[in-house]
Every structure is written in structure tokens, then in C-alpha cells.
């Protein structure tokens, strides 16, 4: 298999994965503002998002939990820099 095809597949897969992760955190945050967030979708997103947010629980100011913001910024930073690094191999 050609290495450039493998790298393109890896970039494409990681792009989709990180976008899904980003939007799942974003939707989970929006759903957490409403009382009707206890649904199947809310439970599924909770199972996906909670382990990802756990390392960012240090980001609190009083009663405000900023861990979703820290996670979203980290995902965005990793995505941008990882893709720049991987595209150098093409």
C-alpha cells in the first residue's frame, strides 16, 4: 500500500473523529442547560463526553465548570497541529 494513501486515510479518519468529538461536546453542553437533557441522546453523549472532560476538571472558576471550553480548545489545537504535521509527509 502506498504510504501517501495511508496518510491521507489517517488524516481523513482523524478529521472526522475529532469533528464528531468536538460537536458531541458542544451538543452535550447545550443539552445540559435544559432540564429535558435526560434522554437517550443525552445519556449517550454523557457516556462519550465525561471521560474526555475528566482531565480538564481543573478548569473551574467558582461554580463555573470551564472544562468543556478547555477540551474544545485542546481538540482544536491538536487537530490543527496534527494535520499540519501529517500533511508534511504527503
OpenMM code with the backbone's topology and positions (N, CA, C; nanometers):
from openmm import Vec3, app, unit

residues = "UNK UNK UNK UNK UNK UNK UNK UNK UNK UNK UNK UNK UNK UNK UNK UNK UNK UNK UNK UNK UNK UNK UNK UNK UNK UNK UNK UNK UNK UNK UNK UNK UNK UNK UNK UNK UNK UNK UNK UNK UNK UNK UNK UNK UNK UNK UNK UNK UNK UNK UNK UNK UNK UNK UNK UNK UNK UNK UNK UNK UNK UNK UNK UNK UNK UNK UNK UNK UNK UNK UNK UNK UNK UNK UNK UNK UNK UNK UNK UNK UNK UNK UNK UNK UNK UNK UNK UNK UNK UNK".split()
positions = [
    Vec3(0.0839, -0.1170, 0.0000),
    Vec3(0.0000, 0.0000, 0.0000),
    Vec3(0.0891, 0.1242, 0.0000),
    Vec3(0.0509, 0.2203, -0.0751),
    Vec3(0.1264, 0.3433, -0.0864),
    Vec3(0.1159, 0.4235, 0.0443),
    Vec3(0.2283, 0.4776, 0.0893),
    Vec3(0.2312, 0.5498, 0.2161),
    Vec3(0.1460, 0.6770, 0.2120),
    Vec3(0.1432, 0.7445, 0.1001),
    Vec3(0.0639, 0.8677, 0.0925),
    Vec3(-0.0857, 0.8382, 0.1014),
    Vec3(-0.1294, 0.7264, 0.0478),
    Vec3(-0.2706, 0.6886, 0.0585),
    Vec3(-0.3054, 0.6577, 0.2040),
    Vec3(-0.2144, 0.5905, 0.2717),
    Vec3(-0.2362, 0.5585, 0.4123),
    Vec3(-0.2424, 0.6853, 0.4973),
    Vec3(-0.1555, 0.7795, 0.4703),
    Vec3(-0.1550, 0.9050, 0.5452),
    Vec3(-0.2809, 0.9856, 0.5147),
    Vec3(-0.3237, 0.9873, 0.3894),
    Vec3(-0.4476, 1.0579, 0.3548),
    Vec3(-0.5673, 0.9964, 0.4259),
    Vec3(-0.5715, 0.8638, 0.4326),
    Vec3(-0.6785, 0.7963, 0.5048),
    Vec3(-0.6739, 0.8317, 0.6530),
    Vec3(-0.5545, 0.8327, 0.7103),
    Vec3(-0.5386, 0.8666, 0.8507),
    Vec3(-0.5843, 1.0099, 0.8790),
    Vec3(-0.5473, 1.1025, 0.7930),
    Vec3(-0.5897, 1.2414, 0.8089),
    Vec3(-0.7420, 1.2524, 0.7982),
    Vec3(-0.7995, 1.1842, 0.6999),
    Vec3(-0.9447, 1.1871, 0.6812),
    Vec3(-1.0166, 1.1276, 0.8022),
    Vec3(-0.9682, 1.0143, 0.8525),
    Vec3(-1.0283, 0.9492, 0.9678),
    Vec3(-1.0183, 1.0369, 1.0921),
    Vec3(-0.9005, 1.0925, 1.1167),
    Vec3(-0.8831, 1.1783, 1.2338),
    Vec3(-0.9660, 1.3054, 1.2242),
    Vec3(-0.9807, 1.3586, 1.1035),
    Vec3(-1.0645, 1.4772, 1.0845),
    Vec3(-1.2081, 1.4480, 1.1251),
    Vec3(-1.2608, 1.3390, 1.0772),
    Vec3(-1.3987, 1.3023, 1.1103),
    Vec3(-1.4125, 1.2726, 1.2595),
    Vec3(-1.3175, 1.1989, 1.3149),
    Vec3(-1.3231, 1.1635, 1.4566),
    Vec3(-1.3190, 1.2874, 1.5452),
    Vec3(-1.2271, 1.3789, 1.5182),
    Vec3(-1.2153, 1.4987, 1.6005),
    Vec3(-1.3347, 1.5925, 1.5833),
    Vec3(-1.3903, 1.5992, 1.4630),
    Vec3(-1.5107, 1.6804, 1.4434),
    Vec3(-1.6283, 1.6214, 1.5195),
    Vec3(-1.6442, 1.4896, 1.5162),
    Vec3(-1.7517, 1.4252, 1.5920),
    Vec3(-1.7335, 1.4471, 1.7418),
    Vec3(-1.6115, 1.4376, 1.7872),
    Vec3(-1.5827, 1.4601, 1.9279),
    Vec3(-1.6121, 1.6049, 1.9673),
    Vec3(-1.5694, 1.6969, 1.8847),
    Vec3(-1.5931, 1.8393, 1.9088),
    Vec3(-1.7426, 1.8685, 1.9175),
    Vec3(-1.8174, 1.8208, 1.8195),
    Vec3(-1.9613, 1.8507, 1.8174),
    Vec3(-2.0374, 1.7743, 1.9246),
    Vec3(-1.9898, 1.6570, 1.9642),
    Vec3(-2.0576, 1.5862, 2.0723),
    Vec3(-2.0422, 1.6623, 2.2040),
    Vec3(-1.9248, 1.7205, 2.2291),
    Vec3(-1.9060, 1.8018, 2.3488),
    Vec3(-1.9938, 1.9266, 2.3407),
    Vec3(-1.9946, 1.9916, 2.2260),
    Vec3(-2.0737, 2.1137, 2.2079),
    Vec3(-2.2230, 2.0874, 2.2285),
    Vec3(-2.2748, 1.9812, 2.1693),
    Vec3(-2.4171, 1.9475, 2.1839),
    Vec3(-2.4478, 1.9069, 2.3268),
    Vec3(-2.3555, 1.8350, 2.3912),
    Vec3(-2.3761, 1.7952, 2.5301),
    Vec3(-2.3860, 1.9172, 2.6211),
    Vec3(-2.3016, 2.0172, 2.5959),
    Vec3(-2.3076, 2.1403, 2.6753),
    Vec3(-2.4422, 2.2097, 2.6557),
    Vec3(-2.4871, 2.2204, 2.5317),
    Vec3(-2.6169, 2.2833, 2.5063),
    Vec3(-2.7306, 2.2054, 2.5719),
    Vec3(-2.7240, 2.0733, 2.5639),
    Vec3(-2.8299, 1.9921, 2.6245),
    Vec3(-2.8272, 2.0005, 2.7763),
    Vec3(-2.7109, 2.0246, 2.8347),
    Vec3(-2.7029, 2.0304, 2.9805),
    Vec3(-2.7696, 2.1559, 3.0369),
    Vec3(-2.7947, 2.2544, 2.9547),
    Vec3(-2.8602, 2.3761, 3.0008),
    Vec3(-3.0111, 2.3586, 3.0171),
    Vec3(-3.0650, 2.2537, 2.9603),
    Vec3(-3.2089, 2.2321, 2.9633),
    Vec3(-3.2414, 2.1111, 3.0490),
    Vec3(-3.3572, 2.1151, 3.1129),
    Vec3(-3.3989, 2.0060, 3.2007),
    Vec3(-3.4333, 1.8804, 3.1218),
    Vec3(-3.4657, 1.8956, 2.9951),
    Vec3(-3.5057, 1.7795, 2.9150),
    Vec3(-3.3855, 1.7063, 2.8560),
    Vec3(-3.2661, 1.7292, 2.9114),
    Vec3(-3.1480, 1.6646, 2.8569),
    Vec3(-3.1386, 1.5173, 2.8959),
    Vec3(-3.2253, 1.4731, 2.9844),
    Vec3(-3.2254, 1.3320, 3.0229),
    Vec3(-3.3035, 1.2514, 2.9206),
    Vec3(-3.2368, 1.2184, 2.8146),
    Vec3(-3.2953, 1.1378, 2.7089),
    Vec3(-3.1909, 1.0348, 2.6673),
    Vec3(-3.2232, 0.9534, 2.5715),
    Vec3(-3.1258, 0.8548, 2.5232),
    Vec3(-3.0044, 0.9225, 2.4610),
    Vec3(-3.0298, 1.0275, 2.3848),
    Vec3(-2.9191, 1.1013, 2.3246),
    Vec3(-2.8335, 1.1675, 2.4323),
    Vec3(-2.8986, 1.2246, 2.5329),
    Vec3(-2.8254, 1.2859, 2.6428),
    Vec3(-2.7405, 1.1857, 2.7188),
    Vec3(-2.7960, 1.0662, 2.7422),
    Vec3(-2.7197, 0.9612, 2.8107),
    Vec3(-2.6025, 0.9132, 2.7262),
    Vec3(-2.6240, 0.8985, 2.5963),
    Vec3(-2.5167, 0.8561, 2.5069),
    Vec3(-2.4045, 0.9599, 2.5029),
    Vec3(-2.4423, 1.0862, 2.4891),
    Vec3(-2.3412, 1.1913, 2.4867),
    Vec3(-2.2684, 1.2002, 2.6198),
    Vec3(-2.3395, 1.1777, 2.7282),
    Vec3(-2.2764, 1.1792, 2.8607),
    Vec3(-2.1691, 1.0708, 2.8715),
    Vec3(-2.1985, 0.9528, 2.8198),
    Vec3(-2.1013, 0.8436, 2.8238),
    Vec3(-1.9796, 0.8721, 2.7368),
    Vec3(-1.9987, 0.9459, 2.6301),
    Vec3(-1.8875, 0.9798, 2.5416),
    Vec3(-1.8055, 1.0950, 2.5983),
    Vec3(-1.8732, 1.1956, 2.6510),
    Vec3(-1.8083, 1.3215, 2.6872),
    Vec3(-1.7417, 1.3169, 2.8251),
    Vec3(-1.8031, 1.2542, 2.9229),
    Vec3(-1.7498, 1.2559, 3.0602),
    Vec3(-1.6038, 1.2090, 3.0683),
    Vec3(-1.5660, 1.0954, 3.0082),
    Vec3(-1.4242, 1.0547, 3.0171),
    Vec3(-1.3290, 1.1521, 2.9482),
    Vec3(-1.3761, 1.2208, 2.8468),
    Vec3(-1.2915, 1.3164, 2.7763),
    Vec3(-1.2716, 1.4423, 2.8607),
    Vec3(-1.3745, 1.4828, 2.9338),
    Vec3(-1.3666, 1.6035, 3.0148),
    Vec3(-1.2951, 1.5822, 3.1477),
    Vec3(-1.2799, 1.4583, 3.1913),
    Vec3(-1.2200, 1.4301, 3.3215),
    Vec3(-1.0811, 1.4936, 3.3389),
    Vec3(-0.9908, 1.4870, 3.2408),
    Vec3(-0.8592, 1.5513, 3.2613),
    Vec3(-0.8655, 1.7037, 3.2680),
    Vec3(-0.9758, 1.7613, 3.2255),
    Vec3(-0.9883, 1.9071, 3.2234),
    Vec3(-1.0688, 1.9615, 3.3412),
    Vec3(-1.0958, 1.8805, 3.4420),
    Vec3(-1.1767, 1.9247, 3.5564),
    Vec3(-1.1056, 2.0290, 3.6415),
    Vec3(-0.9809, 2.0548, 3.6173),
    Vec3(-0.9085, 2.1596, 3.6900),
    Vec3(-0.9570, 2.2983, 3.6482),
    Vec3(-1.0237, 2.3073, 3.5338),
    Vec3(-1.0652, 2.4367, 3.4778),
    Vec3(-1.1986, 2.4800, 3.5379),
    Vec3(-1.1944, 2.5204, 3.6631),
    Vec3(-1.3147, 2.5679, 3.7306),
    Vec3(-1.2878, 2.7044, 3.7917),
    Vec3(-1.3856, 2.7890, 3.7811),
    Vec3(-1.3812, 2.9194, 3.8462),
    Vec3(-1.5069, 2.9287, 3.9309),
    Vec3(-1.4905, 2.9103, 4.0592),
    Vec3(-1.6065, 2.9090, 4.1485),
    Vec3(-1.6985, 2.7942, 4.1131),
    Vec3(-1.8234, 2.8273, 4.0841),
    Vec3(-1.9196, 2.7228, 4.0479),
    Vec3(-1.9248, 2.6973, 3.8972),
    Vec3(-1.8450, 2.7695, 3.8210),
    Vec3(-1.8448, 2.7539, 3.6750),
    Vec3(-1.7429, 2.6498, 3.6324),
    Vec3(-1.7887, 2.5513, 3.5593),
    Vec3(-1.7025, 2.4455, 3.5079),
    Vec3(-1.6632, 2.4810, 3.3644),
    Vec3(-1.5383, 2.5122, 3.3450),
    Vec3(-1.4886, 2.5510, 3.2133),
    Vec3(-1.4191, 2.4365, 3.1418),
    Vec3(-1.4327, 2.3153, 3.1941),
    Vec3(-1.3654, 2.2008, 3.1321),
    Vec3(-1.4108, 2.1752, 2.9880),
    Vec3(-1.5389, 2.1972, 2.9509),
    Vec3(-1.5736, 2.1799, 2.8087),
    Vec3(-1.5008, 2.2788, 2.7178),
    Vec3(-1.4828, 2.4014, 2.7653),
    Vec3(-1.4117, 2.5008, 2.6843),
    Vec3(-1.2664, 2.4595, 2.6683),
    Vec3(-1.2037, 2.4152, 2.7781),
    Vec3(-1.0644, 2.3707, 2.7703),
    Vec3(-1.0511, 2.2499, 2.6780),
    Vec3(-1.1466, 2.1576, 2.6838),
    Vec3(-1.1420, 2.0399, 2.5969),
    Vec3(-1.1601, 2.0790, 2.4503),
    Vec3(-1.2539, 2.1682, 2.4222),
    Vec3(-1.2769, 2.2113, 2.2837),
    Vec3(-1.1548, 2.2835, 2.2276),
    Vec3(-1.0927, 2.3681, 2.3081),
    Vec3(-0.9718, 2.4368, 2.2624),
    Vec3(-0.8574, 2.3386, 2.2385),
    Vec3(-0.8445, 2.2392, 2.3249),
    Vec3(-0.7400, 2.1387, 2.3080),
    Vec3(-0.7633, 2.0545, 2.1839),
    Vec3(-0.8869, 2.0133, 2.1608),
    Vec3(-0.9180, 1.9346, 2.0408),
    Vec3(-0.8881, 2.0157, 1.9164),
    Vec3(-0.9253, 2.1420, 1.9171),
    Vec3(-0.8994, 2.2284, 1.8023),
    Vec3(-0.7490, 2.2459, 1.7801),
    Vec3(-0.6731, 2.2680, 1.8878),
    Vec3(-0.5280, 2.2844, 1.8780),
    Vec3(-0.4613, 2.1574, 1.8246),
    Vec3(-0.5000, 2.0434, 1.8806),
    Vec3(-0.4416, 1.9158, 1.8371),
    Vec3(-0.4762, 1.8887, 1.6914),
    Vec3(-0.5988, 1.9136, 1.6537),
    Vec3(-0.6398, 1.8881, 1.5154),
    Vec3(-0.5587, 1.9724, 1.4180),
    Vec3(-0.5462, 2.1007, 1.4461),
    Vec3(-0.4728, 2.1883, 1.3547),
    Vec3(-0.3257, 2.1503, 1.3442),
    Vec3(-0.2608, 2.1263, 1.4573),
    Vec3(-0.1185, 2.0960, 1.4539),
    Vec3(-0.0893, 1.9542, 1.4061),
    Vec3(-0.1750, 1.8606, 1.4388),
    Vec3(-0.1549, 1.7239, 1.3931),
    Vec3(-0.1701, 1.7143, 1.2418),
    Vec3(-0.2672, 1.7842, 1.1874),
    Vec3(-0.2882, 1.7797, 1.0430),
    Vec3(-0.1754, 1.8485, 0.9686),
    Vec3(-0.1228, 1.9558, 1.0242),
    Vec3(-0.0054, 2.0192, 0.9619),
    Vec3(0.1132, 1.9246, 0.9614),
    Vec3(0.1314, 1.8539, 1.0720),
    Vec3(0.2412, 1.7589, 1.0824),
    Vec3(0.2236, 1.6430, 0.9846),
    Vec3(0.1025, 1.5890, 0.9770),
    Vec3(0.0784, 1.4732, 0.8891),
    Vec3(0.0819, 1.5117, 0.7413),
    Vec3(0.0398, 1.6309, 0.7075),
    Vec3(0.0412, 1.6704, 0.5664),
    Vec3(0.1824, 1.6946, 0.5153),
    Vec3(0.2788, 1.7093, 0.6027),
    Vec3(0.4172, 1.7240, 0.5577),
    Vec3(0.4687, 1.5956, 0.4951),
    Vec3(0.4076, 1.4825, 0.5287),
    Vec3(0.4512, 1.3552, 0.4740),
    Vec3(0.3979, 1.3299, 0.3322),
    Vec3(0.3041, 1.4074, 0.2867),
    Vec3(0.2470, 1.3855, 0.1529),
    Vec3(0.3342, 1.4393, 0.0444),
] * unit.nanometer
topology = app.Topology()
chain = topology.addChain("A")
for resn in residues:
    res = topology.addResidue(resn, chain)
    for name in ("N", "CA", "C"):
        topology.addAtom(name, app.Element.getBySymbol(name[0]), res)
